[in-house]
Amino acid sequence: MRSEMAKERRGVARSGQEHAWLASAWSTVVRVFQVAEQRRKLAQLDERALSDIGITRSQAEFEAGRAPWDLPARNTERDASAATGRARGDRPMVKCPG
């Protein structure tokens, strides 16, 4: 009886781990599409809008040209990198307005 209960618990734990992995993977896929859309919009901004957000055309083109899977750092890394002026991989990070 105990071994049956232990097997059931392992099955529940395993399915929970699989669910967490799937949720994490899906979250990453969604984020890739969101960042790609932000970069597309950034590339379409005119000089005045770029000036308003404090970046140059070349910075906007650089950011827009990054690969879709080349995601910016998450909040904790972004906060730390903002203090040093550096992002993950020493690449500039530009956030496109909403």
C-alpha positions in Angstrom: 0.0 0.0 0.0 2.8 2.5 0.9 4.6 1.8 -2.3 1.5 2.5 -4.3 1.1 5.8 -2.6 4.7 6.7 -3.1 4.4 5.9 -6.8 1.3 8.2 -7.0 3.2 11.0 -5.3 6.1 10.7 -7.6 3.7 10.8 -10.6 2.1 14.0 -9.3 5.6 15.6 -8.6 6.8 14.6 -12.1 3.7 16.0 -13.8 4.1 19.2 -11.8 7.7 19.5 -13.0 6.7 18.8 -16.6 4.0 21.5 -16.3 6.5 24.0 -14.9 8.9 23.3 -17.7 6.1 23.7 -20.3 4.9 26.9 -18.7 8.4 28.3 -18.7 9.0 27.3 -22.4 5.7 28.9 -23.4 6.5 32.0 -21.5 9.8 32.3 -23.4 8.1 31.8 -26.7 5.5 34.5 -25.9 8.3 36.9 -24.8 10.3 36.3 -28.0 7.2 37.4 -30.0 6.6 40.4 -27.7 10.2 41.6 -28.0 10.2 41.1 -31.8 7.1 43.3 -32.0 8.7 46.0 -29.9 11.8 46.0 -32.1 9.7 46.2 -35.2 7.9 49.3 -33.7 11.1 50.8 -32.6 12.5 50.6 -36.2 9.4 52.5 -37.4 9.8 55.5 -35.1 10.7 58.8 -36.6 13.7 61.0 -35.5 11.5 63.1 -33.1 10.1 60.0 -31.3 13.6 58.5 -31.0 14.9 61.8 -29.6 12.0 61.8 -27.1 13.1 58.4 -25.7 16.8 59.4 -25.8 18.2 57.1 -28.5 19.8 57.6 -31.9 18.7 56.1 -35.2 21.8 53.9 -35.2 20.9 52.6 -31.7 17.4 51.9 -32.8 18.6 50.1 -35.9 21.0 48.0 -33.9 18.3 47.0 -31.5 15.8 46.3 -34.2 18.4 44.2 -36.0 18.9 41.8 -33.2 17.8 38.2 -33.6 14.3 37.5 -32.2 15.7 35.0 -29.7 18.3 37.5 -28.5 16.2 38.6 -25.5 17.2 41.5 -23.3 18.1 40.7 -19.7 15.3 40.2 -17.2 14.4 42.8 -14.5 17.1 41.8 -12.0 19.9 41.9 -14.5 18.5 45.0 -16.1 18.4 46.8 -12.8 22.0 45.8 -12.1 23.2 46.6 -15.6 21.5 50.0 -15.6 23.7 51.1 -12.7 26.8 50.1 -14.7 25.5 51.2 -18.1 26.0 47.7 -19.4 23.5 45.0 -20.4 24.0 41.3 -20.8 26.8 40.7 -23.3 27.7 44.4 -23.4 24.9 45.0 -25.9 22.8 48.2 -25.5 19.3 47.6 -24.4 16.5 49.8 -25.7 13.0 49.5 -24.5 10.4 50.4 -27.1 7.5 52.5 -25.8 4.3 50.5 -25.3 
